[in-house]
């Protein structure tokens, strides 16, 4: 009888050990979840980078059109800027990115719309470009950018009140004064490329 009880206990213990092997391992599940989270984080970074890079691309086209006194190309770039902001998906942004984007989104869209709608009024486009430049600067500071940018300052624009813009080069090509004073300005800050 004693042997029979020992065999029964051994069988139950053996059975319990085998059932444990069929259960998902907590460490494995956690590692899998971590891998998924890592993949989601990488996707989030990629999507937020794509959004800001699309905005920067449209903005630089706009800046260059204004620097060349080309209001029609500026209007086209303004329309592209508007689309880039509207198409950005905040669901993929970090908390800090969501906050700054919420703060500037409507303002940036409004200024891009004004630029797009005023292909025959470059002075009006430049007024809206000034505020759009502030909005994009604020976003680039939080989002980073796929390329190095330079915040440049023109001291003479708007009756010597001055204004800033972002540029892809250190070379001054003033979007506020165009050909009248194309080299008026100085680089104030370098915004290094951040993935």
C-alpha atoms as a printed R data frame, in Angstrom:
    type eleno elety resid chain resno      x      y       z
1   ATOM     1    CA   UNK     A     1  0.000  0.000   0.000
2   ATOM     2    CA   UNK     A     2  2.843  2.375   0.861
3   ATOM     3    CA   UNK     A     3  4.374  1.705  -2.563
4   ATOM     4    CA   UNK     A     4  1.076  2.403  -4.265
5   ATOM     5    CA   UNK     A     5  0.773  5.795  -2.510
6   ATOM     6    CA   UNK     A     6  4.358  6.694  -3.495
7   ATOM     7    CA   UNK     A     7  3.628  5.777  -7.131
8   ATOM     8    CA   UNK     A     8  0.458  7.916  -7.066
9   ATOM     9    CA   UNK     A     9  2.360 10.914  -5.611
10  ATOM    10    CA   UNK     A    10  5.118 10.492  -8.184
11  ATOM    11    CA   UNK     A    11  2.558 10.284 -10.996
12  ATOM    12    CA   UNK     A    12  0.816 13.463  -9.803
13  ATOM    13    CA   UNK     A    13  4.139 15.293  -9.488
14  ATOM    14    CA   UNK     A    14  5.242 14.108 -12.924
15  ATOM    15    CA   UNK     A    15  1.899 15.164 -14.405
16  ATOM    16    CA   UNK     A    16  2.140 18.602 -12.787
17  ATOM    17    CA   UNK     A    17  5.654 19.093 -14.201
18  ATOM    18    CA   UNK     A    18  4.508 18.143 -17.683
19  ATOM    19    CA   UNK     A    19  1.523 20.542 -17.515
20  ATOM    20    CA   UNK     A    20  3.878 23.354 -16.563
21  ATOM    21    CA   UNK     A    21  5.825 22.826 -19.789
22  ATOM    22    CA   UNK     A    22  2.669 23.375 -21.826
23  ATOM    23    CA   UNK     A    23  1.933 26.752 -20.202
24  ATOM    24    CA   UNK     A    24  3.360 29.870 -21.870
25  ATOM    25    CA   UNK     A    25  6.542 30.961 -20.224
26  ATOM    26    CA   UNK     A    26  6.115 34.387 -18.608
27  ATOM    27    CA   UNK     A    27  9.605 35.422 -19.648
28  ATOM    28    CA   UNK     A    28  8.914 34.470 -23.257
29  ATOM    29    CA   UNK     A    29  5.598 36.353 -23.278
30  ATOM    30    CA   UNK     A    30  7.260 39.422 -21.777
31  ATOM    31    CA   UNK     A    31 10.095 39.249 -24.291
32  ATOM    32    CA   UNK     A    32  7.578 38.991 -27.114
33  ATOM    33    CA   UNK     A    33  5.650 41.957 -25.748
34  ATOM    34    CA   UNK     A    34  8.875 43.922 -25.445
35  ATOM    35    CA   UNK     A    35  9.777 43.064 -29.017
36  ATOM    36    CA   UNK     A    36  6.324 44.200 -30.164
37  ATOM    37    CA   UNK     A    37  6.659 47.443 -28.180
38  ATOM    38    CA   UNK     A    38 10.095 48.010 -29.668
39  ATOM    39    CA   UNK     A    39  8.695 47.500 -33.164
40  ATOM    40    CA   UNK     A    40  5.810 49.881 -32.408
41  ATOM    41    CA   UNK     A    41  8.268 52.454 -31.063
42  ATOM    42    CA   UNK     A    42 10.395 52.167 -34.199
43  ATOM    43    CA   UNK     A    43  7.267 52.554 -36.341
44  ATOM    44    CA   UNK     A    44  6.188 55.566 -34.292
45  ATOM    45    CA   UNK     A    45  9.592 57.195 -34.712
46  ATOM    46    CA   UNK     A    46  9.540 56.470 -38.437
47  ATOM    47    CA   UNK     A    47  6.017 57.873 -38.895
48  ATOM    48    CA   UNK     A    48  6.685 61.021 -36.886
49  ATOM    49    CA   UNK     A    49  9.955 61.537 -38.773
50  ATOM    50    CA   UNK     A    50  8.163 61.094 -42.083
51  ATOM    51    CA   UNK     A    51  5.544 63.668 -41.051
52  ATOM    52    CA   UNK     A    52  8.076 66.318 -40.012
53  ATOM    53    CA   UNK     A    53 10.319 65.606 -43.008
54  ATOM    54    CA   UNK     A    54  7.355 66.156 -45.365
55  ATOM    55    CA   UNK     A    55  6.640 69.477 -43.653
56  ATOM    56    CA   UNK     A    56 10.287 70.527 -43.813
57  ATOM    57    CA   UNK     A    57 10.508 69.615 -47.513
58  ATOM    58    CA   UNK     A    58  7.439 71.731 -48.395
59  ATOM    59    CA   UNK     A    59  8.639 74.565 -46.151
60  ATOM    60    CA   UNK     A    60 12.083 74.687 -47.805
61  ATOM    61    CA   UNK     A    61 10.469 74.782 -51.251
62  ATOM    62    CA   UNK     A    62  8.358 77.691 -50.024
63  ATOM    63    CA   UNK     A    63 11.355 79.471 -48.529
64  ATOM    64    CA   UNK     A    64 13.342 79.100 -51.750
65  ATOM    65    CA   UNK     A    65 10.438 80.326 -53.882
66  ATOM    66    CA   UNK     A    66 10.106 83.451 -51.726
67  ATOM    67    CA   UNK     A    67 13.873 84.014 -51.808
68  ATOM    68    CA   UNK     A    68 13.618 83.906 -55.632
69  ATOM    69    CA   UNK     A    69 10.639 86.336 -55.608
70  ATOM    70    CA   UNK     A    70  8.485 83.625 -57.178
71  ATOM    71    CA   UNK     A    71  5.011 83.994 -55.674
72  ATOM    72    CA   UNK     A    72  3.455 81.296 -57.903
73  ATOM    73    CA   UNK     A    73  5.932 78.626 -56.766
74  ATOM    74    CA   UNK     A    74  5.455 79.899 -53.208
75  ATOM    75    CA   UNK     A    75  1.698 79.346 -53.567
76  ATOM    76    CA   UNK     A    76  2.281 75.791 -54.804
77  ATOM    77    CA   UNK     A    77  4.662 75.087 -51.918
78  ATOM    78    CA   UNK     A    78  2.175 76.644 -49.483
79  ATOM    79    CA   UNK     A    79 -0.427 74.163 -50.692
80  ATOM    80    CA   UNK     A    80  2.065 71.301 -50.217
81  ATOM    81    CA   UNK     A    81  2.858 72.561 -46.725
82  ATOM    82    CA   UNK     A    82 -0.841 72.640 -45.865
83  ATOM    83    CA   UNK     A    83 -1.254 69.024 -47.061
84  ATOM    84    CA   UNK     A    84  1.834 67.887 -45.138
85  ATOM    85    CA   UNK     A    85  0.474 69.317 -41.886
86  ATOM    86    CA   UNK     A    86 -3.052 67.992 -42.495
87  ATOM    87    CA   UNK     A    87 -1.771 64.502 -43.369
88  ATOM    88    CA   UNK     A    88  0.402 64.153 -40.252
89  ATOM    89    CA   UNK     A    89 -1.004 61.450 -37.969
90  ATOM    90    CA   UNK     A    90 -0.649 62.498 -34.313
91  ATOM    91    CA   UNK     A    91 -1.485 58.952 -33.187
92  ATOM    92    CA   UNK     A    92  2.087 58.018 -34.083
93  ATOM    93    CA   UNK     A    93  3.663 60.932 -32.149
94  ATOM    94    CA   UNK     A    94  5.222 60.906 -28.690
95  ATOM    95    CA   UNK     A    95  3.457 62.871 -25.920
96  ATOM    96    CA   UNK     A    96  5.748 65.909 -26.408
97  ATOM    97    CA   UNK     A    97  5.260 65.780 -30.182
98  ATOM    98    CA   UNK     A    98  1.459 65.573 -29.788
99  ATOM    99    CA   UNK     A    99  1.458 68.631 -27.543
100 ATOM   100    CA   UNK     A   100  3.495 70.872 -29.836
101 ATOM   101    CA   UNK     A   101  1.646 69.636 -32.916
102 ATOM   102    CA   UNK     A   102 -1.721 70.394 -31.290
103 ATOM   103    CA   UNK     A   103 -0.421 73.866 -30.376
104 ATOM   104    CA   UNK     A   104  0.668 74.799 -33.905
105 ATOM   105    CA   UNK     A   105 -1.371 72.623 -36.304
106 ATOM   106    CA   UNK     A   106 -4.320 74.947 -36.965
107 ATOM   107    CA   UNK     A   107 -2.069 78.004 -37.109
108 ATOM   108    CA   UNK     A   108  0.329 76.349 -39.561
109 ATOM   109    CA   UNK     A   109 -2.541 75.212 -41.799
110 ATOM   110    CA   UNK     A   110 -4.058 78.706 -41.793
111 ATOM   111    CA   UNK     A   111 -0.781 80.382 -42.776
112 ATOM   112    CA   UNK     A   112 -0.037 77.781 -45.456
113 ATOM   113    CA   UNK     A   113 -3.567 78.320 -46.857
114 ATOM   114    CA   UNK     A   114 -3.004 82.092 -47.036
115 ATOM   115    CA   UNK     A   115  0.284 81.585 -48.854
116 ATOM   116    CA   UNK     A   116 -1.353 79.156 -51.300
117 ATOM   117    CA   UNK     A   117 -4.292 81.512 -51.963
118 ATOM   118    CA   UNK     A   118 -2.158 84.591 -52.679
119 ATOM   119    CA   UNK     A   119 -0.082 83.686 -55.718
120 ATOM   120    CA   UNK     A   120 -0.183 87.304 -56.884
121 ATOM   121    CA   UNK     A   121  0.665 88.956 -53.545
122 ATOM   122    CA   UNK     A   122  4.178 88.052 -52.402
123 ATOM   123    CA   UNK     A   123  4.164 90.644 -49.591
124 ATOM   124    CA   UNK     A   124  1.125 88.905 -48.059
125 ATOM   125    CA   UNK     A   125  2.768 85.511 -48.519
126 ATOM   126    CA   UNK     A   126  5.848 86.745 -46.669
127 ATOM   127    CA   UNK     A   127  3.750 87.986 -43.745
128 ATOM   128    CA   UNK     A   128  2.283 84.504 -43.318
129 ATOM   129    CA   UNK     A   129  5.659 82.854 -43.925
130 ATOM   130    CA   UNK     A   130  7.009 84.645 -40.842
131 ATOM   131    CA   UNK     A   131  4.526 82.935 -38.501
132 ATOM   132    CA   UNK     A   132  4.747 79.640 -40.369
133 ATOM   133    CA   UNK     A   133  8.512 79.768 -39.780
134 ATOM   134    CA   UNK     A   134  7.950 80.087 -36.025
135 ATOM   135    CA   UNK     A   135  5.544 77.128 -36.082
136 ATOM   136    CA   UNK     A   136  7.929 74.898 -37.993
137 ATOM   137    CA   UNK     A   137 10.862 75.888 -35.779
138 ATOM   138    CA   UNK     A   138  8.851 74.857 -32.704
139 ATOM   139    CA   UNK     A   139  8.038 71.492 -34.295
140 ATOM   140    CA   UNK     A   140 11.597 70.805 -35.443
141 ATOM   141    CA   UNK     A   141 12.883 71.463 -31.913
142 ATOM   142    CA   UNK     A   142 10.640 68.664 -30.577
143 ATOM   143    CA   UNK     A   143 10.431 66.265 -33.545
144 ATOM   144    CA   UNK     A   144 14.000 66.556 -34.810
145 ATOM   145    CA   UNK     A   145 14.606 66.484 -38.534
146 ATOM   146    CA   UNK     A   146 16.146 64.271 -41.175
147 ATOM   147    CA   UNK     A   147 18.631 66.997 -42.130
148 ATOM   148    CA   UNK     A   148 20.609 69.776 -40.503
149 ATOM   149    CA   UNK     A   149 18.776 73.104 -40.602
150 ATOM   150    CA   UNK     A   150 19.857 76.634 -39.763
151 ATOM   151    CA   UNK     A   151 17.664 79.198 -38.068
152 ATOM   152    CA   UNK     A   152 18.536 82.430 -39.804
153 ATOM   153    CA   UNK     A   153 17.564 85.985 -38.839
154 ATOM   154    CA   UNK     A   154 16.850 89.000 -41.036
155 ATOM   155    CA   UNK     A   155 17.088 92.172 -38.909
156 ATOM   156    CA   UNK     A   156 15.571 94.476 -41.552
157 ATOM   157    CA   UNK     A   157 12.274 92.768 -42.388
158 ATOM   158    CA   UNK     A   158  9.023 94.375 -41.205
159 ATOM   159    CA   UNK     A   159 10.398 97.886 -40.591
160 ATOM   160    CA   UNK     A   160 13.487 96.580 -38.795
161 ATOM   161    CA   UNK     A   161 11.478 94.366 -36.404
162 ATOM   162    CA   UNK     A   162 13.203 91.392 -38.006
163 ATOM   163    CA   UNK     A   163 12.115 87.826 -38.623
164 ATOM   164    CA   UNK     A   164 13.561 84.320 -38.622
165 ATOM   165    CA   UNK     A   165 13.410 81.449 -41.072
166 ATOM   166    CA   UNK     A   166 14.818 77.952 -41.409
167 ATOM   167    CA   UNK     A   167 17.276 77.094 -44.144
168 ATOM   168    CA   UNK     A   168 18.992 73.953 -45.369
169 ATOM   169    CA   UNK     A   169 22.247 75.882 -45.930
170 ATOM   170    CA   UNK     A   170 24.356 78.423 -44.083
171 ATOM   171    CA   UNK     A   171 24.337 80.558 -47.230
172 ATOM   172    CA   UNK     A   172 21.926 83.458 -46.803
173 ATOM   173    CA   UNK     A   173 19.099 83.602 -49.341
174 ATOM   174    CA   UNK     A   174 16.594 85.913 -47.718
175 ATOM   175    CA   UNK     A   175 12.942 84.900 -48.301
176 ATOM   176    CA   UNK     A   176 11.616 88.147 -46.784
177 ATOM   177    CA   UNK     A   177 13.513 90.606 -48.957
178 ATOM   178    CA   UNK     A   178 14.229 88.480 -52.036
179 ATOM   179    CA   UNK     A   179 16.427 90.024 -54.713
180 ATOM   180    CA   UNK     A   180 16.335 93.456 -53.027
181 ATOM   181    CA   UNK     A   181 18.624 92.226 -50.251
182 ATOM   182    CA   UNK     A   182 19.143 88.544 -50.828
183 ATOM   183    CA   UNK     A   183 22.119 88.173 -48.472
184 ATOM   184    CA   UNK     A   184 20.691 90.161 -45.549
185 ATOM   185    CA   UNK     A   185 20.718 87.967 -42.466
186 ATOM   186    CA   UNK     A   186 22.810 85.777 -40.228
187 ATOM   187    CA   UNK     A   187 22.642 82.235 -38.913
188 ATOM   188    CA   UNK     A   188 21.512 82.227 -35.285
189 ATOM   189    CA   UNK     A   189 21.246 78.496 -34.555
190 ATOM   190    CA   UNK     A   190 22.185 75.166 -36.080
191 ATOM   191    CA   UNK     A   191 19.572 72.436 -35.654
192 ATOM   192    CA   UNK     A   192 21.503 69.232 -36.125
193 ATOM   193    CA   UNK     A   193 19.998 66.258 -37.880
194 ATOM   194    CA   UNK     A   194 18.247 63.904 -35.456
195 ATOM   195    CA   UNK     A   195 16.767 60.590 -36.581
